[in-house]
Amino acid sequence: MRKYLVSLVFLVAACGGPSREELASLAAKGYYEHLIHGEYEQFYEGMDQRELSGEASYRSQMLDNLRQFMARQEQEHRGVLEVRVSNATTDTVQQLTNVFLVLCFGDSTNEEVVVPMVERHGAWRMK
């Protein structure tokens, strides 16, 4: 048993921490959890292009779009109850990690969405 535990400790240490896919998945799931809890500002802050818009009117429009999207999900599917990570893959050419999330709706249906994620200065953002 002791040999098994020592081997397990070395294996975990050799892995060197979480992978790009794991980090991107955690960030994407977190942003979508903000969205389903009505925390639209936090979801918006996770968008990569938000700095480029620079205009308050663009930000306001985006937040309105997010509210409308969630209202539509409530109406059509009794809301989004949960977000799960299905998979994540990295495209080394485009420097993106595609995170596959499953949105679990209140009417027992599920939908898989792909969230392209990019790392900027140590933070993961939705592309």
N, C-alpha and C positions, 0 to 999 in steps of 0.2 A: 504494500500500500504506500509506503514511504517513497519508493522509487517512482511510483505513479505520480504522486504529488510533486516531487522534485521535477519530473519530466514536464508536467503541466505548467509549473512556474517558469521553466526555461522556454517553453513554447510561447507562452503569453509575452514574456519579455522579448523574445526574438521578433515578435510581430511588430513591435515599435509603435504601438498606439493605434488609434482609429484610422481607417483608410479615408481617402478623398470621398469615396462613395458614402461611407458612414456619416462623415461630417456634413456633406451636402444633403443627405437624407434627413438628418436631424434638423437642419435649418429649414428645409422645405416644409417638413411636417409642422414645425413650429409656426411658420408663417401662415399656413393653412389653418392651424388651430386658432390663431388670432382671428382669422377671417370668420370661422364658424362661431366664434364667441362675440362677434360684433365689434372687434377691435380693429377697425379698418385702417386707422393711422399706422398701427404696428405692421399690418400687412403691407401697406404702401411703402413703409420704410425699408422693406425687404426687396423692393424692386430696384434693379440695377440702373435703369435709365432715369430715375427720379431726379437726380442732380442736373440732368441735361435740360429738363423742362424749365426749371427756374421760375415759372410763373405760378402765382397763387391760383389763378383761374384753372390751370391744368390740374393742379393738385385737387382742387374742389371738384372738378369734373370726374376725376378718377375715383375719388371717395364716393361720389354720388353713384357712379357705375357699380362700385362694389356693393353698396347698399341695395341697389336695384337687383343685382345678381342674386344676392342672398334672399331678398324678398321673393324673387321668382322661384328659387329652390324651395322655399317654405311653401309656396303656393302649389308647385307641381309635385313635390316629393316629401312634403312635411318636414323640410329642412335637412341639413347635413348634420348627422349626429356624431360622426367620427371620421378621422382621417388615419389611414394606415399606409405604411411604406410597403410597396410590393417588390420593388427592385431598384437598382441604380447602376448605370454604366457610364464610363468616362469615354468621351470622344477626344482623343489626344490631338487630333488635327484642328478641331474647332476650339479646343481648350474649354469644353463644357462637360458637366456631369449631368446626365439626364436622370432625374428622379421620377420613378413611377409611383404615384400615389393613388390609393383607392378611396374614393369618397363614399361613405356609407350613409344612405339616406333613411329618413324616417319611415318611408313606405317599403322598406326592406330591399330596395334596389341598390346596386353599387355601380360606380362608374370609375374607370381608371383614367387618370390624366397624367400627362408627361410635363414635368416642370424642369426646363433647362436651368441649370444653376452655374454660376461663374464665381470664382474666388477673386475678390478685390481687396488687397491690403489686409489679408488674413480673415476677411468676413465673407460669408457666402451670400450671394444675392440671386434673386430670380431674374433671369434674362428676359 
